[in-house]
Amino acid sequence: MSNLTCDQAGCTNEAAQKCASCGKVYCIRHIAYLNPSGNVPTFGWTCKSCAQKMVEKTNRSRRFWGWVVLISIACMIVGMSFKIGREIIWVLVVPGVLGTGTAPVVWLVFALLASQRKAFLRKNFPD
């Protein structure tokens, strides 16, 4: 890659590595390695824009599962507060119980992953 220049706009440095996500080549200033033994469970060379997209995608997933937790709790409260019949238990309470049993765990995983990916982004791309 010695004859290639960095694909970052305005950078004329020699390209060092290729991004594993987008395939563009960047100098060592605009690319960082996600190691598998570190905190981030993906690995390979990643540019700043792909790292930012990774953080945004993780945050969207975290918000989605947060809403699933809230909706599950609301379903349980509504289902248990009315004495309509047995049908309401199957329609609201059971999905609420299942949602509150699984969704918080998934939400916590995405929250931890988001914080680790944000730390990687801050550490490797401070500007």
N, C-alpha and C positions, 0 to 999 in steps of 0.2 A: 504494500500500500504506500510505498515511499513516494510515488509520483502523484498521488491524489491529495487534494486539499480538503479541508474540513467543510462539511455541508452546512454548517451554521452560518446564517446571514452575517456578512461583514467580517468573517474570520478567514485569515489566509494561512493559518498554521497547517502543517503537514498532518494528514489523517493518520490516526493511530489504530482505531478499531471500528468495526461495523456494529451498528445497533441490532440486537437480536429481535427487536419488535418491528421496527420500520425498515431496516435494511440499509439505511444511509450510513455514510462513514463520517466519523468525527475525530477531532483531535482529543488529546487526553484531558483538556480543560472542559470539554462539553460532553464527555461520556464517563460513566462510572460502572464498576463491576458489582453486581449483586451476588455475593457469595452464598452458596448453599449452607455453609456452616454458621452464618450470621442469623440475624433476627428475621430477615425477609425470606419467605419460603419460595421465592422464585430466584432464578439465577441467570447469569449471562450479562453481557455488556448492554447497558441501557442509556439512551440519551435523555436529556432533561425533559423534552416534550413528552416522550413515552412514559417517563417516571411520573410526570404530572397527570397524564391520562390514567395511569394505574391508580394513583391516589384518588382521583375523582371517581373512578369506577367503584373503588372500595367504599368510598363515602356514600355513594348512591345505594349500594347494597346494604350498608349499615342503616341508613335511613329507612329503607324498605322494610327491613326486619324489625326496626323499632316500631313502625306503624302496625305491623302484624301483631306485635306484643300488645299494643294499646287496643287494637280492634278485638283481639281475643279476650282481653279483660273486660271490655265493654259488652261483648256477647255473653260472657258468664254473668255479669251483673244484671243485664236486662233479662236474661233467661231465668234467673233465679228470683227475680223480684216480682214476677207475675205468676199467678197460679191459673194459667190457662188450661193446661193439660199436659199429657205425656209428650205430645208432638213437639212442644216448645223445648223440651229437654234435648231431644235429638237434633233439633234445628239450631239451637243457640248454645246450650251448655256444653255438649260433647265437643263440638269444634272449638269452643273457647278453652276447654280444659286441654285439648290436644295442642292448641296454639300456644298456650302459656307454658306447656311442658317442653316444647321444642324450640320455639322462636327465641326465647331469651338466650339460650345457649348459642344459637347461630348468630344472634345480634352481638353477643360478647366476643365471639371469634372475629367477626368483621370489625368490631371496635378495636380490638387488639391489633389486628392486621393493619388497619388504617393508621394507628399511631406509630407502628413500626415503619410503615412506608413513608409517612410524613417525616420521621426522624432521618431516614435514609436520604430523602430529598433535601432536607435542610443541611445535612452534613456534607453531601457531595456536590450540591449545586447551591451555594449560599447566595449568589447574586440574583 
